[in-house]
Amino acid sequence: LIRLGGIDRRGMVNEVTRVISNQLSVDIRGLSFTTKDGIFDGTIKLRVHDRDDVKAIIDKLKEVDDLKEISQIM
């Protein structure tokens, strides 16, 4: 489970899911995003092989503009 937070903008969820599904070929098992006052908070449940996959996903998501917080939740 990965927790995300940042500045909401048009296309943010699309960009996040494209990075995970298309660029990294990882299956998304669940997705939840909420927005309040221009700030979003979300969680993504993924099917990964090991911790190295999670690290690669987090590193790639750090390249997404306006994504300010990324953390793994056990």
MITORNU-940134 format. One record per residue: x, y, z of N, C-alpha, C, O in turn; residue in three letters; chain. Coordinates in Angstrom, 1 decimal. Layout:
<recs>
REC,X,Y,Z,X,Y,Z,X,Y,Z,X,Y,Z,ALA,A
...
</recs>
This chain:
<recs>
REC,0.9,-1.2,0.0,0.0,0.0,0.0,0.9,1.2,0.0,1.8,1.3,0.8,LEU,A
REC,0.6,2.1,-0.9,1.4,3.4,-1.0,0.5,4.5,-0.7,-0.6,4.6,-1.3,ILE,A
REC,0.9,5.5,0.1,0.1,6.7,0.4,0.8,7.8,-0.4,2.0,8.0,-0.4,ARG,A
REC,-0.1,8.6,-1.0,0.3,9.8,-1.7,-0.4,11.1,-1.3,-1.5,11.0,-0.8,LEU,A
REC,0.3,12.2,-1.4,-0.3,13.5,-1.1,0.3,14.6,-1.9,1.5,14.4,-2.3,GLY,A
REC,-0.4,15.6,-2.2,0.2,16.7,-2.9,-0.9,17.7,-3.4,-2.0,17.8,-2.9,GLY,A
REC,-0.5,18.5,-4.3,-1.3,19.6,-4.8,-2.2,19.0,-6.0,-1.6,18.4,-6.9,ILE,A
REC,-3.5,19.1,-5.8,-4.4,18.6,-6.8,-4.3,19.4,-8.1,-4.3,20.6,-8.1,ASP,A
REC,-4.4,18.7,-9.2,-4.5,19.4,-10.5,-5.1,18.4,-11.5,-5.2,17.2,-11.2,ARG,A
REC,-5.6,18.9,-12.5,-6.3,18.1,-13.6,-5.2,17.1,-14.1,-4.1,17.5,-14.5,ARG,A
REC,-5.6,15.8,-14.2,-4.8,14.8,-14.7,-3.9,14.1,-13.7,-3.1,13.2,-14.1,GLY,A
REC,-3.9,14.5,-12.5,-3.0,14.0,-11.5,-3.2,12.4,-11.3,-2.2,11.7,-11.4,MET,A
REC,-4.4,12.0,-11.1,-4.6,10.6,-10.9,-4.2,9.8,-12.2,-3.7,8.7,-12.1,VAL,A
REC,-4.6,10.3,-13.3,-4.2,9.7,-14.6,-2.7,9.6,-14.7,-2.2,8.5,-15.1,ASN,A
REC,-1.9,10.6,-14.4,-0.5,10.5,-14.4,0.1,9.5,-13.5,1.0,8.7,-13.9,GLU,A
REC,-0.4,9.4,-12.3,0.1,8.5,-11.3,-0.2,7.0,-11.8,0.7,6.2,-11.7,VAL,A
REC,-1.4,6.8,-12.2,-1.8,5.4,-12.7,-1.0,5.1,-14.0,-0.6,3.9,-14.1,THR,A
REC,-0.7,6.0,-14.8,0.1,5.7,-16.0,1.5,5.3,-15.6,2.1,4.3,-16.2,ARG,A
REC,2.1,6.0,-14.7,3.5,5.7,-14.2,3.5,4.2,-13.7,4.4,3.5,-14.0,VAL,A
REC,2.5,3.9,-12.9,2.5,2.6,-12.2,2.2,1.5,-13.3,2.9,0.5,-13.4,ILE,A
REC,1.1,1.6,-14.0,0.6,0.6,-14.9,1.4,0.5,-16.2,1.8,-0.6,-16.6,SER,A
REC,1.6,1.6,-16.9,2.3,1.6,-18.2,3.8,1.5,-18.1,4.4,0.7,-18.7,ASN,A
REC,4.4,2.4,-17.3,5.8,2.5,-17.3,6.4,1.3,-16.5,7.5,0.8,-16.9,GLN,A
REC,5.8,0.9,-15.4,6.4,-0.1,-14.5,5.7,-1.4,-14.6,6.1,-2.4,-14.0,LEU,A
REC,4.6,-1.5,-15.4,3.9,-2.8,-15.6,3.5,-3.5,-14.3,3.7,-4.7,-14.1,SER,A
REC,2.9,-2.7,-13.3,2.5,-3.2,-12.1,1.0,-3.1,-12.0,0.4,-2.1,-12.4,VAL,A
REC,0.3,-4.2,-11.5,-1.1,-4.2,-11.4,-1.6,-3.4,-10.2,-1.1,-3.5,-9.1,ASP,A
REC,-2.6,-2.5,-10.4,-3.2,-1.7,-9.3,-4.4,-2.5,-8.8,-5.3,-2.9,-9.6,ILE,A
REC,-4.4,-2.8,-7.5,-5.5,-3.6,-6.9,-6.6,-2.8,-6.3,-7.7,-3.2,-6.1,ARG,A
REC,-6.2,-1.6,-5.9,-7.2,-0.6,-5.3,-6.7,0.8,-5.4,-5.5,1.0,-5.4,GLY,A
REC,-7.6,1.7,-5.4,-7.2,3.1,-5.6,-8.2,4.0,-4.9,-9.4,3.8,-5.1,LEU,A
REC,-7.7,5.0,-4.1,-8.6,5.9,-3.4,-7.9,7.3,-3.3,-6.8,7.4,-2.8,SER,A
REC,-8.6,8.3,-3.9,-8.1,9.6,-3.8,-9.2,10.6,-3.3,-10.4,10.4,-3.7,PHE,A
REC,-8.9,11.5,-2.4,-9.8,12.5,-2.0,-9.1,13.9,-2.1,-7.9,13.9,-2.0,THR,A
REC,-9.9,14.9,-2.3,-9.4,16.2,-2.5,-10.1,17.2,-1.6,-11.3,17.2,-1.5,THR,A
REC,-9.4,18.1,-1.0,-10.0,19.2,-0.2,-9.1,20.4,-0.3,-7.9,20.4,0.0,LYS,A
REC,-9.7,21.5,-0.7,-9.0,22.8,-0.8,-7.7,22.7,-1.6,-6.7,23.4,-1.3,ASP,A
REC,-7.8,22.0,-2.7,-6.7,21.9,-3.6,-5.6,21.0,-3.2,-4.5,20.9,-3.9,GLY,A
REC,-5.8,20.2,-2.2,-4.8,19.3,-1.7,-5.4,17.9,-1.8,-6.5,17.7,-1.4,ILE,A
REC,-4.6,16.9,-2.3,-5.2,15.6,-2.4,-4.5,14.6,-1.5,-3.3,14.8,-1.2,PHE,A
REC,-5.2,13.6,-1.1,-4.6,12.5,-0.3,-5.1,11.2,-1.0,-6.3,11.1,-1.3,ASP,A
REC,-4.2,10.2,-1.1,-4.7,9.0,-1.7,-3.9,7.8,-1.3,-2.8,7.9,-0.7,GLY,A
REC,-4.4,6.6,-1.6,-3.7,5.4,-1.3,-3.9,4.5,-2.6,-4.9,4.5,-3.2,THR,A
REC,-2.9,3.7,-2.8,-2.9,2.8,-3.9,-2.4,1.4,-3.4,-1.4,1.3,-2.8,ILE,A
REC,-3.3,0.4,-3.7,-2.9,-0.9,-3.3,-2.4,-1.6,-4.6,-3.1,-1.6,-5.6,LYS,A
REC,-1.2,-2.2,-4.5,-0.5,-2.8,-5.6,-0.2,-4.2,-5.4,-0.1,-4.7,-4.3,LEU,A
REC,0.0,-4.9,-6.5,0.5,-6.3,-6.5,1.9,-6.2,-7.0,2.1,-6.0,-8.2,ARG,A
REC,2.8,-6.4,-6.1,4.3,-6.4,-6.4,4.9,-7.7,-6.1,4.4,-8.5,-5.3,VAL,A
REC,6.1,-7.9,-6.6,6.9,-9.1,-6.3,7.7,-9.0,-5.0,7.7,-10.0,-4.3,HIS,A
REC,8.3,-7.9,-4.8,9.1,-7.7,-3.6,9.3,-6.3,-3.3,8.8,-5.4,-3.9,ASP,A
REC,10.1,-6.0,-2.2,10.3,-4.6,-1.8,11.1,-3.8,-2.8,10.9,-2.6,-2.9,ARG,A
REC,11.9,-4.4,-3.6,12.6,-3.7,-4.7,11.6,-3.1,-5.7,11.8,-2.0,-6.2,ASP,A
REC,10.5,-3.8,-5.9,9.5,-3.2,-6.8,8.8,-2.0,-6.2,8.6,-1.0,-6.9,ASP,A
REC,8.6,-2.0,-4.9,8.0,-0.9,-4.2,8.9,0.3,-4.2,8.5,1.4,-4.5,VAL,A
REC,10.2,0.1,-4.0,11.2,1.2,-4.1,11.2,1.8,-5.5,11.3,3.0,-5.6,LYS,A
REC,11.2,0.9,-6.5,11.2,1.4,-7.9,10.0,2.3,-8.2,10.1,3.3,-8.8,ALA,A
REC,8.8,1.9,-7.7,7.6,2.6,-7.9,7.7,4.0,-7.2,7.4,5.0,-7.8,ILE,A
REC,8.1,4.0,-5.9,8.2,5.2,-5.2,9.2,6.2,-5.9,9.0,7.4,-6.0,ILE,A
REC,10.4,5.6,-6.3,11.4,6.5,-7.0,10.8,7.1,-8.2,11.1,8.3,-8.5,ASP,A
REC,10.0,6.3,-9.0,9.5,6.8,-10.3,8.3,7.9,-10.0,8.2,8.9,-10.7,LYS,A
REC,7.5,7.6,-8.9,6.5,8.6,-8.6,7.1,9.9,-8.1,6.4,10.9,-8.2,LEU,A
REC,8.3,9.9,-7.6,8.9,11.2,-7.1,9.1,12.1,-8.3,9.3,13.3,-8.1,LYS,A
REC,9.1,11.6,-9.5,9.3,12.5,-10.7,8.0,13.2,-11.1,8.0,14.1,-12.0,GLU,A
REC,6.8,12.8,-10.5,5.5,13.4,-10.9,5.4,14.8,-10.3,5.6,14.9,-9.0,VAL,A
REC,5.2,15.8,-11.1,5.0,17.2,-10.6,3.8,17.2,-9.6,2.8,16.6,-9.8,ASP,A
REC,4.0,18.0,-8.6,3.0,18.3,-7.6,2.7,17.2,-6.6,1.8,17.3,-5.7,ASP,A
REC,3.4,16.1,-6.7,3.3,15.0,-5.8,4.3,15.2,-4.7,5.5,15.1,-4.9,LEU,A
REC,3.8,15.5,-3.5,4.7,16.0,-2.4,5.1,15.0,-1.4,6.1,15.0,-0.8,LYS,A
REC,4.1,14.0,-1.2,4.4,13.0,-0.2,4.1,11.6,-0.8,3.1,11.4,-1.4,GLU,A
REC,5.1,10.7,-0.6,5.0,9.3,-1.0,5.5,8.5,0.1,6.7,8.7,0.5,ILE,A
REC,4.8,7.5,0.6,5.3,6.6,1.6,4.6,5.3,1.5,3.5,5.1,1.0,SER,A
REC,5.3,4.3,1.9,4.8,2.9,1.9,4.2,2.6,3.3,4.7,3.0,4.3,GLN,A
REC,3.0,2.1,3.2,2.2,1.7,4.4,2.2,0.2,4.5,1.9,-0.5,3.5,ILE,A
REC,2.6,-0.4,5.6,2.7,-1.8,5.7,1.3,-2.4,5.9,1.2,-3.6,6.0,MET,A
</recs>
